[in-house]
Amino acid sequence: MSNILDQKINFYLNQCLPKHSFAEVYNYAVLPPGKLFRPKLALASYNDSKGKTNANEEDLWKLCTALEIHHAYTLVHDDLPAMDDDDMRRGQASTHKKFGQWQAILAGDGLSIASFNLLSQIKHPKAQVLTRISAHALGPKGLIQGQALDLSQEMNLSFDNLLRTHELKTARLIQLALVGGAILADSDLKVKNLKSLWRLGYAVGVSFQLLDDLLELCDETLNQHEKDVNPWPKLTLECSKKTQDLLKLVDKMASKNIKNELSNYYKKTFDKANKNKATIQSHIRDDNQLEPVMSLLNTLSKTN
């Protein structure tokens, strides 16, 4: 499935690009794709939600590509000096380090619009609903506001602000993946089912970011910025409890294919955290708060 997904993303991305040398910048920012976490969740949600009116297969690939290239746009902009200022991405130079800052800014802008171009091509009866949900999730009240809370440092003012930032910046795209896959699978899907998937996406997304913060502590030395923004050393109890609550919610709510897809991610997270447990514990205040999270990750990784 990953090979097909890679091919479809390559195909539909390049349908959106100009026949110009600048297309190289877009391709560099997206390809080869990363873990494809969000498109794979959309596929899993689709397979778990199949109803009487299944999607045209190409509609599904367009949704998957839109999710991946929109995610890539956020990474291109996050890496810029005015934002997170990262020189490396996926083991290679960040887009702005490879091509220049104005090139990266324009490539990010282009990818953002290209994602909605693909969504606009979907022929499904509920395509307009999907586009509206996408605009809500990714626009000024969604992902963009999460980036604003992050870069303004508002997310560091309280644990609630941190969770809200993670909800908007990380969970919204995951919520869209789960809801979008389900909408394409069954045009008669009830609103309560979509709300349930939205809630599941919140749990997956916020716990995803909290676990990502935890894995940053695998490094023996943290720079001052990392110490300032990582919540685990300062709020170990709160982070541990919230992560546990969210992982339990995921275990309770996720259906078969979604659970199987997530189990791969949880296994990789558990393995890395377990390998670096001593280093992580050296950064946090209460060693006892790590073990319950590790136990849940281990359980969820064995779902397959």
DABEL-V848068 format. One record per backbone hydrogen bond with DSSP energy under -0.5 kcal/mol. NH is the residue of the N-H (numbers start at 1). CO is the residue of the C=O. If there is no record, write none. Layout:
nh: [NH	NH]
co: [CO	CO]
//
This chain:
nh: [5	6	7	8	9	10	11	12	13	14	15	16	16	17	20	23	24	25	26	27	28	29	30	31	40	41	42	43	44	45	46	47	48	49	49	51	54	59	60	61	62	63	64	65	66	67	68	69	70	71	72	73	74	75	76	77	78	79	80	83	84	85	85	86	89	92	94	98	99	100	100	104	105	106	107	108	109	110	111	112	113	114	115	116	117	118	119	120	121	121	122	127	130	131	132	133	134	135	136	137	138	139	142	143	144	145	146	147	148	149	150	151	152	153	154	155	156	157	162	163	164	165	166	167	168	169	170	171	172	174	175	176	177	178	179	180	181	182	183	184	185	186	187	189	193	194	195	196	197	198	199	200	201	202	203	204	205	206	207	208	209	210	211	212	213	214	215	216	217	218	219	227	228	229	230	235	239	240	241	242	243	244	245	246	247	248	249	250	251	252	253	254	259	260	261	262	263	264	264	265	266	267	268	269	270	271	272	273	274	275	276	277	280	281	282	283	283	284	287	289	290	291	292	293	294	295	296	297	298	299	300	301	302	303]
co: [1	2	3	4	5	6	7	8	9	10	11	12	13	14	18	20	21	22	22	23	24	25	26	27	36	37	38	39	40	41	42	43	44	45	46	185	52	56	56	57	58	59	60	61	62	63	64	65	66	67	68	69	70	71	72	73	74	75	77	80	78	78	80	79	92	89	87	94	95	95	96	100	101	102	103	104	105	106	107	108	109	110	111	112	113	114	115	116	117	118	119	124	126	127	128	129	130	131	132	133	134	135	139	137	139	139	142	143	144	145	146	147	148	150	149	149	153	154	158	159	160	161	162	163	164	165	166	166	167	170	171	172	173	174	175	176	177	178	179	180	181	182	53	186	190	190	191	192	193	194	195	196	197	198	199	200	201	202	203	204	205	206	207	208	209	210	211	212	214	215	216	223	224	225	226	231	235	236	237	238	239	240	241	242	243	244	245	246	247	248	249	250	255	256	257	258	259	260	261	261	262	263	264	265	266	267	268	269	270	271	272	274	276	277	278	279	280	280	285	286	287	287	288	289	290	291	292	293	294	295	296	297	299	300]
//
